[in-house]
Amino acid sequence: ITVTSTVQTADLDLWSAKGQKALDFRLVQAVKEVCGTASDVDVAGKNNVRRCRVETLAGLASERDQRIARASGEPIEVAAR
């Protein structure tokens, strides 16, 4: 199963540090959404969520940098398995 979320960017000024910070915040929130959560007593589940978040954010790094470089207002699709 792949879970997706769309991060809107059209309202952000990606040329500015403030816009880039807002983009990063939105990406982190989307990653949290698509990776889900696990109960505090589910150690394996917590580890899986943590791994999902790290891998998903790392996978977005290149697209994030490209969007900032061209300051595109197109939405970004965030997906995790």
C-alpha positions as MATLAB code, in Angstrom:
seq = 'ITVTSTVQTADLDLWSAKGQKALDFRLVQAVKEVCGTASDVDVAGKNNVRRCRVETLAGLASERDQRIARASGEPIEVAAR';
ca = [
       0.000    0.000    0.000;
       1.285    3.441   -0.929;
      -0.058    6.431    0.966;
       0.220    9.864   -0.651;
      -0.205   13.491    0.313;
       0.042   16.629   -1.805;
       2.111   19.594   -0.653;
       0.954   22.862   -2.195;
       3.720   25.306   -3.099;
       2.037   27.933   -5.296;
       1.575   30.326   -2.365;
       5.236   30.153   -1.319;
       8.059   32.448   -2.386;
      10.684   29.738   -2.774;
      13.355   32.344   -3.484;
      13.115   33.508    0.144;
      14.406   31.759    3.258;
      10.931   32.142    4.786;
       9.320   30.385    1.813;
      11.887   27.589    1.917;
      11.336   27.130    5.649;
       7.571   26.957    5.069;
       8.131   24.350    2.330;
      10.304   22.272    4.660;
       7.623   22.444    7.363;
       4.940   21.324    4.913;
       7.083   18.461    3.662;
       7.738   17.255    7.215;
       4.020   17.429    8.011;
       3.179   15.488    4.842;
       5.798   12.861    5.658;
       4.313   12.459    9.138;
       0.897   12.058    7.531;
       1.933    9.416    5.009;
       4.151    7.454    7.395;
       1.564    7.357   10.153;
       2.154    6.713   13.817;
       2.609    3.761   16.131;
       1.627    3.140   19.712;
       4.250    3.958   22.338;
       4.255    0.281   23.359;
       4.903   -0.886   19.775;
       8.691   -0.605   19.553;
       8.916   -2.254   16.131;
       6.130   -0.009   14.848;
       7.873    3.092   16.194;
      11.079    2.028   14.451;
       9.196    1.447   11.192;
       7.587    4.910   11.393;
      10.950    6.522   12.139;
      12.598    4.695    9.215;
       9.722    5.654    6.906;
      10.061    9.328    7.844;
      13.828    9.401    7.356;
      13.692    7.556    4.025;
      10.737    9.534    2.693;
      12.304   12.900    3.557;
      15.608   11.805    2.040;
      13.752   10.790   -1.106;
      12.223   14.267   -1.347;
      15.504   16.166   -0.959;
      16.338   16.284   -4.662;
      12.849   17.373   -5.729;
      12.787   19.992   -2.968;
      16.090   21.436   -4.152;
      14.936   21.416   -7.790;
      11.705   23.225   -6.891;
      13.616   25.893   -5.027;
      16.097   26.254   -7.892;
      13.332   26.948  -10.390;
      10.857   28.408   -7.840;
       8.017   26.346   -9.261;
       4.570   26.669   -7.741;
       3.573   23.129   -8.705;
       2.435   20.854   -5.863;
       4.733   18.083   -4.644;
       3.437   14.534   -4.256;
       4.694   12.809   -1.099;
       4.368    9.023   -0.986;
       5.373    6.291    1.450;
       4.862    2.535    1.526;
];
